[in-house]
């Protein structure tokens, strides 16, 4: 199976699971916060284009690290902005 297919499949599966949990009121999602992270899609698309010829876990690992770093930075700076008020 192609790495691009695996990545797309994982993304769709996770998105479906998140939306299903939200429909059952098990997960409260603030869409305005999620929309702030749309530039990550551009980064992921660029990584996928650059590393289409390589196999392995480099691109998914890079995507995961970028996502975790972005979310942690958002949480860190959001808490600091509340402290300044």
MMTF fields as JSON, N, C-alpha, C and O atoms, coordinates in Angstrom:
{
  "mmtfVersion": "1.0.0",
  "mmtfProducer": "UNKNOWN",
  "numBonds": 339,
  "numAtoms": 340,
  "numGroups": 85,
  "numChains": 1,
  "numModels": 1,
  "chainsPerModel": [1],
  "groupsPerChain": [85],
  "chainIdList": ["A"],
  "bondAtomList": [4, 2, 8, 6, 12, 10, 16, 14, 20, 18, 24, 22, 28, 26, 32, 30, 36, 34, 40, 38, 44, 42, 48, 46, 52, 50, 56, 54, 60, 58, 64, 62, 68, 66, 72, 70, 76, 74, 80, 78, 84, 82, 88, 86, 92, 90, 96, 94, 100, 98, 104, 102, 108, 106, 112, 110, 116, 114, 120, 118, 124, 122, 128, 126, 132, 130, 136, 134, 140, 138, 144, 142, 148, 146, 152, 150, 156, 154, 160, 158, 164, 162, 168, 166, 172, 170, 176, 174, 180, 178, 184, 182, 188, 186, 192, 190, 196, 194, 200, 198, 204, 202, 208, 206, 212, 210, 216, 214, 220, 218, 224, 222, 228, 226, 232, 230, 236, 234, 240, 238, 244, 242, 248, 246, 252, 250, 256, 254, 260, 258, 264, 262, 268, 266, 272, 270, 276, 274, 280, 278, 284, 282, 288, 286, 292, 290, 296, 294, 300, 298, 304, 302, 308, 306, 312, 310, 316, 314, 320, 318, 324, 322, 328, 326, 332, 330, 336, 334],
  "bondOrderList": [1, 1, 1, 1, 1, 1, 1, 1, 1, 1, 1, 1, 1, 1, 1, 1, 1, 1, 1, 1, 1, 1, 1, 1, 1, 1, 1, 1, 1, 1, 1, 1, 1, 1, 1, 1, 1, 1, 1, 1, 1, 1, 1, 1, 1, 1, 1, 1, 1, 1, 1, 1, 1, 1, 1, 1, 1, 1, 1, 1, 1, 1, 1, 1, 1, 1, 1, 1, 1, 1, 1, 1, 1, 1, 1, 1, 1, 1, 1, 1, 1, 1, 1, 1],
  "groupList": [{"groupName": "UNK", "atomNameList": ["N", "CA", "C", "O"], "elementList": ["N", "C", "C", "O"], "formalChargeList": [0, 0, 0, 0], "bondAtomList": [1, 0, 2, 1, 3, 2], "bondOrderList": [1, 1, 2], "singleLetterCode": "X", "chemCompType": "L-PEPTIDE LINKING"}],
  "groupTypeList": [0, 0, 0, 0, 0, 0, 0, 0, 0, 0, 0, 0, 0, 0, 0, 0, 0, 0, 0, 0, 0, 0, 0, 0, 0, 0, 0, 0, 0, 0, 0, 0, 0, 0, 0, 0, 0, 0, 0, 0, 0, 0, 0, 0, 0, 0, 0, 0, 0, 0, 0, 0, 0, 0, 0, 0, 0, 0, 0, 0, 0, 0, 0, 0, 0, 0, 0, 0, 0, 0, 0, 0, 0, 0, 0, 0, 0, 0, 0, 0, 0, 0, 0, 0, 0],
  "groupIdList": [1, 2, 3, 4, 5, 6, 7, 8, 9, 10, 11, 12, 13, 14, 15, 16, 17, 18, 19, 20, 21, 22, 23, 24, 25, 26, 27, 28, 29, 30, 31, 32, 33, 34, 35, 36, 37, 38, 39, 40, 41, 42, 43, 44, 45, 46, 47, 48, 49, 50, 51, 52, 53, 54, 55, 56, 57, 58, 59, 60, 61, 62, 63, 64, 65, 66, 67, 68, 69, 70, 71, 72, 73, 74, 75, 76, 77, 78, 79, 80, 81, 82, 83, 84, 85],
  "secStructList": [7, 7, 2, 2, 2, 2, 2, 2, 2, 2, 2, 2, 2, 2, 2, 2, 2, 2, 2, 2, 2, 2, 2, 6, 6, 1, 7, 7, 7, 7, 2, 2, 2, 2, 2, 6, 6, 6, 2, 2, 2, 2, 2, 2, 2, 2, 2, 2, 2, 2, 6, 6, 6, 7, 7, 1, 1, 2, 2, 2, 2, 2, 2, 2, 2, 2, 2, 2, 2, 2, 2, 2, 2, 2, 2, 2, 2, 2, 2, 2, 2, 2, 2, 2, 7],
  "xCoordList": [0.831, 0.0, 0.881, 1.946, 0.447, 1.148, 1.085, 0.055, 2.201, 2.251, 1.233, 0.656, 1.013, 0.042, -1.358, -2.147, -1.66, -2.96, -3.113, -4.191, -2.044, -2.093, -2.316, -3.141, -1.589, -1.731, -3.141, -3.765, -3.637, -4.99, -6.02, -6.983, -5.824, -6.74, -6.751, -7.812, -5.57, -5.494, -6.159, -6.854, -5.942, -6.542, -8.063, -8.754, -8.583, -10.033, -10.628, -11.712, -9.929, -10.407, -10.457, -11.452, -9.392, -9.371, -10.433, -11.097, -10.592, -11.607, -13.001, -13.835, -13.247, -14.547, -14.803, -15.915, -13.78, -13.931, -14.217, -15.056, -13.523, -13.742, -15.158, -15.829, -15.611, -16.961, -18.022, -19.052, -17.792, -18.728, -18.815, -19.908, -17.663, -17.665, -18.391, -19.084, -18.228, -18.915, -20.423, -21.187, -20.861, -22.294, -22.939, -24.112, -22.194, -22.706, -22.498, -22.7, -22.099, -21.83, -20.793, -20.857, -19.845, -18.751, -17.508, -16.543, -17.539, -16.397, -16.921, -17.727, -16.473, -16.871, -15.763, -14.647, -16.068, -15.066, -15.339, -16.456, -14.323, -14.391, -13.774, -12.552, -14.621, -14.149, -13.314, -12.468, -13.529, -12.726, -11.256, -10.376, -10.983, -9.6, -9.0, -7.843, -9.764, -9.261, -8.964, -7.989, -9.804, -9.599, -8.301, -7.732, -7.826, -6.558, -5.377, -4.339, -5.53, -4.44, -4.493, -3.805, -5.288, -5.383, -4.055, -3.861, -3.124, -1.847, -1.059, -0.181, -1.368, -0.705, -0.999, -0.167, -2.162, -2.487, -1.511, -1.142, -1.1, -0.116, 1.235, 1.915, 1.617, 2.88, 2.831, 3.788, 1.72, 1.579, 1.605, 2.211, 0.947, 0.95, 2.361, 2.776, 3.096, 4.477, 5.364, 6.168, 5.229, 6.015, 5.677, 6.564, 4.409, 4.0, 4.571, 4.983, 4.596, 5.142, 6.652, 7.185, 7.337, 8.794, 9.255, 10.281, 8.51, 8.963, 8.079, 7.92, 7.503, 6.657, 7.474, 6.953, 8.723, 9.541, 10.15, 10.665, 10.1, 10.699, 9.629, 8.497, 10.02, 9.106, 9.508, 10.641, 8.599, 8.886, 7.98, 6.92, 8.418, 7.593, 8.081, 7.689, 8.927, 9.476, 8.389, 8.304, 7.576, 6.553, 5.473, 5.156, 4.889, 3.896, 4.478, 3.798, 5.715, 6.352, 6.562, 6.328, 6.998, 7.174, 5.837, 5.77, 4.771, 3.446, 2.984, 2.423, 3.215, 2.821, 3.595, 3.007, 4.889, 5.7, 5.313, 5.267, 5.038, 4.619, 3.278, 3.085, 2.361, 1.047, 1.169, 0.594, 1.908, 2.071, 2.742, 2.318, 3.784, 4.48, 3.549, 3.54, 2.775, 1.861, 0.803, 0.516, 0.228, -0.813, -0.218, -0.821, 0.95, 1.575, 1.924, 1.721, 2.446, 2.756, 1.492, 1.485, 0.424, -0.846, -1.333, -1.73, -1.3, -1.76, -0.872, -1.377, 0.429, 1.364, 1.127, 1.035, 1.026, 0.847, -0.556, -0.749, -1.539, -2.895, -2.972, -3.605, -2.339, -2.331, -1.561, -1.964, -0.478, 0.293, -0.499, -0.391, -1.284, -2.064, -3.158, -3.515, -3.702, -4.681, -4.029, -4.653, -2.793, -2.092, -1.767, -1.688, -1.579, -1.233, -2.438, -2.268, -3.636, -4.828, -5.132, -6.11],
  "yCoordList": [-1.175, 0.0, 1.246, 1.263, 2.245, 3.503, 4.31, 4.326, 4.983, 5.782, 6.915, 7.275, 7.473, 8.553, 8.047, 8.752, 6.817, 6.228, 5.975, 6.18, 5.53, 5.269, 6.565, 6.613, 7.613, 8.907, 9.459, 9.909, 9.424, 9.916, 9.082, 9.626, 7.777, 6.911, 7.189, 7.203, 7.413, 7.738, 9.073, 9.207, 10.052, 11.368, 11.273, 11.824, 10.583, 10.442, 9.64, 9.961, 8.614, 7.812, 8.637, 8.596, 9.388, 10.232, 11.324, 11.605, 11.934, 12.974, 12.392, 13.0, 11.228, 10.577, 10.224, 10.402, 9.722, 9.374, 10.617, 10.582, 11.701, 12.952, 13.469, 13.875, 13.454, 13.934, 13.036, 13.531, 11.735, 10.807, 11.04, 11.054, 11.223, 11.525, 12.831, 12.961, 13.786, 15.077, 14.903, 15.511, 14.088, 13.862, 13.189, 13.427, 12.361, 11.693, 12.523, 12.024, 13.775, 14.696, 14.16, 14.44, 13.396, 12.9, 13.77, 13.614, 14.676, 15.544, 16.923, 17.066, 17.923, 19.292, 19.951, 20.129, 20.306, 20.864, 22.346, 22.743, 23.143, 24.565, 24.76, 24.812, 24.866, 24.915, 26.152, 26.118, 27.238, 28.446, 28.215, 28.803, 27.368, 27.042, 26.126, 26.298, 25.164, 24.218, 24.926, 24.601, 25.889, 26.612, 27.414, 27.684, 27.796, 28.53, 27.706, 28.261, 26.387, 25.511, 25.106, 24.163, 25.786, 25.406, 25.495, 24.729, 26.384, 26.405, 25.092, 24.822, 24.287, 22.987, 22.123, 21.306, 22.297, 21.536, 21.85, 20.967, 23.105, 23.485, 22.836, 22.375, 22.802, 22.164, 20.688, 20.142, 20.027, 18.593, 18.295, 17.317, 19.14, 18.939, 19.084, 18.305, 20.07, 20.257, 19.087, 18.637, 18.584, 17.419, 16.197, 15.435, 16.014, 14.869, 14.954, 13.942, 16.145, 16.323, 16.1, 15.456, 16.626, 16.49, 15.055, 14.653, 14.289, 12.946, 11.833, 10.798, 12.03, 10.986, 9.777, 8.661, 9.962, 8.856, 8.032, 6.939, 8.533, 7.81, 7.027, 7.482, 5.848, 5.028, 5.082, 5.43, 4.745, 4.735, 5.673, 6.071, 6.018, 6.803, 8.241, 8.916, 8.729, 10.075, 11.151, 12.024, 11.091, 12.125, 12.06, 13.098, 10.892, 10.874, 11.3, 11.963, 10.931, 11.339, 12.852, 13.493, 13.413, 14.869, 15.578, 16.597, 15.056, 15.652, 15.597, 16.565, 14.483, 14.338, 15.311, 15.961, 15.413, 16.328, 17.786, 18.574, 18.14, 19.512, 19.815, 20.902, 18.87, 19.07, 19.22, 20.139, 18.333, 18.402, 19.704, 20.347, 20.097, 21.344, 22.54, 23.435, 22.561, 23.68, 23.789, 24.883, 22.666, 22.679, 23.1, 23.897, 22.578, 22.96, 24.445, 25.105, 24.972, 26.408, 27.247, 28.282, 26.797, 27.523, 27.556, 28.607, 26.405, 26.333, 27.193, 27.914, 27.125, 27.896, 29.396, 30.108, 29.882, 31.312, 31.774, 32.929, 30.892, 31.253, 31.461, 32.413, 30.589, 30.734, 31.981, 32.658, 32.298, 33.494, 34.754, 35.732, 34.76, 35.947, 36.195, 37.344, 35.11, 35.287, 35.84, 36.606, 35.461, 35.935, 37.419, 38.106, 37.917, 39.323, 40.242, 41.426, 39.72, 40.556, 40.918, 41.621],
  "zCoordList": [0.0, 0.0, 0.0, 0.617, -0.668, -0.828, 0.474, 1.148, 0.827, 2.054, 2.009, 3.035, 0.831, 0.684, 1.017, 1.646, 0.588, 0.896, 2.387, 2.946, 3.031, 4.468, 5.234, 6.147, 4.87, 5.543, 5.364, 6.325, 4.135, 3.871, 4.627, 5.168, 4.664, 5.39, 6.876, 7.5, 7.453, 8.88, 9.195, 10.202, 8.335, 8.554, 8.491, 9.348, 7.492, 7.367, 8.525, 9.013, 8.956, 10.081, 11.359, 12.083, 11.645, 12.839, 12.78, 13.778, 11.621, 11.467, 11.684, 12.355, 11.12, 11.308, 12.762, 13.259, 13.449, 14.861, 15.706, 16.606, 15.415, 16.155, 15.936, 16.885, 14.688, 14.397, 15.02, 15.478, 15.045, 15.662, 17.172, 17.738, 17.821, 19.254, 19.538, 20.548, 18.65, 18.82, 18.673, 19.422, 17.723, 17.523, 18.733, 19.018, 19.437, 20.63, 21.894, 23.001, 21.742, 22.859, 23.833, 25.03, 23.328, 24.156, 24.019, 24.768, 23.069, 22.816, 22.458, 21.538, 23.172, 22.898, 22.08, 22.569, 20.851, 19.948, 19.728, 19.395, 19.917, 19.625, 18.227, 18.083, 17.219, 15.829, 15.536, 14.643, 16.262, 15.997, 16.34, 15.711, 17.327, 17.671, 16.618, 16.233, 16.155, 15.159, 13.834, 13.157, 13.47, 12.21, 12.23, 11.172, 13.404, 13.508, 13.012, 12.65, 12.994, 12.606, 11.13, 10.742, 10.292, 8.886, 8.143, 7.199, 8.509, 7.781, 7.897, 7.077, 8.902, 9.007, 7.783, 7.388, 7.187, 5.975, 4.844, 4.071, 4.753, 3.737, 4.025, 3.108, 5.288, 5.659, 5.336, 4.787, 5.671, 5.402, 3.909, 3.473, 3.135, 1.686, 1.135, 0.276, 1.619, 1.172, 1.543, 0.726, 2.768, 3.184, 2.341, 1.956, 2.06, 1.248, -0.162, -0.729, -0.722, -2.072, -2.073, -2.977, -1.07, -1.014, -0.821, -1.368, -0.053, 0.305, -0.241, 0.407, -1.421, -2.002, -2.429, -2.431, -2.786, -3.27, -2.132, -2.373, -0.913, 0.212, 0.961, 1.131, 1.397, 2.173, 3.629, 3.961, 4.47, 5.89, 6.641, 6.158, 7.837, 8.738, 8.889, 9.84, 7.976, 8.105, 8.011, 8.875, 6.986, 6.792, 7.874, 8.455, 8.175, 9.258, 10.607, 11.391, 10.881, 12.127, 12.16, 13.184, 11.051, 10.969, 11.153, 11.841, 10.547, 10.697, 12.148, 12.662, 12.797, 14.187, 15.077, 15.941, 14.875, 15.675, 15.446, 16.39, 14.21, 13.905, 14.564, 15.109, 14.518, 15.135, 16.646, 17.23, 17.271, 18.731, 19.138, 20.098, 18.419, 18.72, 18.562, 19.407, 17.498, 17.255, 18.342, 18.827, 18.722, 19.754, 21.096, 21.815, 21.438, 22.708, 22.741, 23.76, 21.643, 21.59, 21.708, 22.373, 21.06, 21.157, 22.602, 23.104, 23.265, 24.652, 25.547, 26.407, 25.357, 26.172, 26.029, 27.03, 24.788, 24.574, 24.922, 25.299, 24.802, 25.182, 26.688, 27.146, 27.464, 28.919, 29.336, 30.282, 28.661, 29.003, 28.699, 29.438, 27.641, 27.317, 28.346, 28.608, 28.94, 30.006, 31.272, 32.007, 31.526, 32.717, 32.614, 33.633, 31.409, 31.218, 31.411, 31.703, 31.254, 31.377, 32.783, 33.041]
}
